[in-house]
């Protein structure tokens, strides 16, 4: 290598070194002197955002009594870095805040992973524990005030619903409303009115100095926000009635729904078995939740709006109404019944009663044969091309009564039930079927499925003679003049008001004239109770017992539907429950304590699928 | 006997500038480490041995003792024992691979440390010194010539053997440092046509992830034509050449769209045109006897082959976290809490420093958000607390030290000293480039320390020894004959 070449290489290398340093210096200079985004991001890094949780809105019943209250509780937090590691007495802190030593050690170990970030040690620390905690000095530990739900009457588990911590999906869908550790309504009223109950969390921005210590409020609190508490909600529920309904339903499976016909307000909605809403709050929530999830009786299943029950004889009301509207039936028309309705070699059985009966008496006596005639006349009407078109027309009417579709109530988890249509029968019978094939629809059996809410709504429609208001659970929201406008609009069924009278009279007769019908036990002197029993056969065990009623006959104040799974005859289980609730609501007293006793001690046998509840 | 034993003062001939630069760098490092040790406002015991800065100060003392020892030793020993040292160095790093985990505990996925209780040593830091010595010894042989293939393979083997072992340790970052020896080889006369492709390969490897193949190919065509024009002139012909390639690519694309069912992709069209163009250019060069065109064409074809191969290597050879880091560097994956997090926080810390910085111990970003703040990301503290002024100061010190080492090498008559000085300079340059480069987002994140500033006993002591051997060699009598005698 020549000297000249060597010199060239030396100087090339020297320039390479210098240019590398110049490039690095330029880049650093760009970051430090020209680009401002890093200074802005640095400011965000140094600020600590402390959440001021908003208390969740409370819920009161229609008379102003608290159903859901918010109770103060605290989250115990730690910042690992600020902890006094030497003088720290784990045991003492454990005793102060009621926490097991293992959990504390485990949580502290986790906290160590993120030494500078606040770490949640324990939530649901009670106020007493928090006061004890304040008496001691634990550097690095602090509490954040939150609120939890508290239920003074311990009723309406499914109705009120429960809260859960938000998951990733909620945060994503919440549009920035939610952050980790927030609670969100998971079911029932909590979920439906989340928007109002939630309130808005405030934030306090703190600035830390170079030593990591909190220096002061950032910009003297200029950007801090105060928490806005959630709105108080006035529910349509009558707690006294609700508690009584739950008491009567205890031990049975089924649902009670009562509606004020003149407004669509839900007075009672009891799904049984139910659960103590307090179980869904606090540190035992997970365990209780799992226990209920594994319970074969499914206490978290809100039967009142989600179950699909065959309506049984209560459906005869709809049948009669459609017949009248379609002109295939007149109230005076009588059909014979000789222990049932025979067709071909088969027979639809009926209980013994006088024969023939006109419409009023057929309703009162709940005659099966009568409504088989009516149903066949409806769907075989000459007006229509064939039975299939007739059935479609029938389905249209049934839908207008709220069956087979969502009522659009404020229960987000409301189910639609099921009304079979032509398409359905064409599918399962490959197109070859006739009115006999679907005859069981005439008495509310077969493929029909409806929710107790839909049944109560039917009671309201009949009580109103043809229309209803969408059932709803909320009467008023704090700070708002009205609730959603859909709850103020009359919804008409497909049957004119004039056709309701004979049906109502039949219902009245059944409950008020001894021996004239199946509902006489529901008689309340002076209150003109109207009622219709139902006994629904089912493949699982004993018949379901159901009762549909409203009172008084004119200007009805309450419409109610009771459904007791495997309760036997409509008159034996469902009727007394409905009757007692009506009595309590209308007269504020219970004059038939023996009936209460009888309901509570009702012989009740559950099929196998509902047993082994206590299996651990 | 050497002059050392003849009552010659200890510091005779020692390059004071280099020593002062070294001391200033170590002091800057200590300052920054002190600052980051005090993230906790509650800590009052400044001199507790549990703090980084006290440990580092202790290590600095060890390093100074080491430096003095080196100055005391006769410079001939380094030449004499270079190969033995090399063997020991290789065995040391190989040991971490084969020893059980109790003696060589894996840290951060790399099995590159010896553990004696709480005491941890990273042998690769010392292996760098021994490799530098061995390279210097080999290349300073009287009849050694880098242009001979055998000799080239020989030196290549010396460098690549430890590199292979370090990659086995899963510590690629430290291993890649040895690649910086290409600078030494270049200085000693390695053909530039070997250096240029090697460097180009590295650059292309990084760029192949940054751009689409079509864009990269267009870029390559432009660069090579431009370089070719620089070498041989004829600017007008080159412009026509580029225009012809562009026009025929478009024509080919249009024709394929009309005649074939599915049009050829833009990339395919360009590749076909370029291949034809190269053949035409080759014939032209052969006729006119212009050899430079062959060189450019060869390099160009090489680059075209590398780009797709880079993908393959990337997929099969690199570890997932290495892939992530490289991709993050190239901005392909931007995940603020993932691989990008470190770099982003580092940039925020440096960027928030401004011109004069926040002042000693006043930084907040470096303490709370930058991970590895006392080791790989110590430069953040310089940037945040001392601002651009501090950065310029540290960069100047490092730059001057590297240039000084090169100068010290050049002024020696013994090739051994010169080659060794260049080795030291290139190792330092590589460390600075990669470490600061990753701090400011110019380089992928590789876990290698910033010389003299990063916390870590092994690295401080090793760099001290590295530099002081060069100073010692430089301090030997300038007259080579005397040393031989």
Interface residues (C-beta under 8 A of the other chain):
Chain A: X1 X5 X6 X9 X10 X13 X14 X17 X18 X20 X21 X23 X24 X25 X27 X28 X29 X31 X32 X33 X35 X37 X38 X39 X41 X42 X45 X46 X81 X82 X116 X139 X208 X209 X210 X211 X212 X213
Chain B: X38 X39 X40 X41 X42 X183 X186 X187 X188 X189 X345 X347 X348 X349 X350 X351 X352 X353 X354 X355 X358 X361 X362 X363 X364 X365 X367 X368 X369 X383 X387 X388 X391 X392 X395 X398 X399 X402 X403 X406 X410 X425 X429 X432 X433 X436 X437 X440 X441 X442
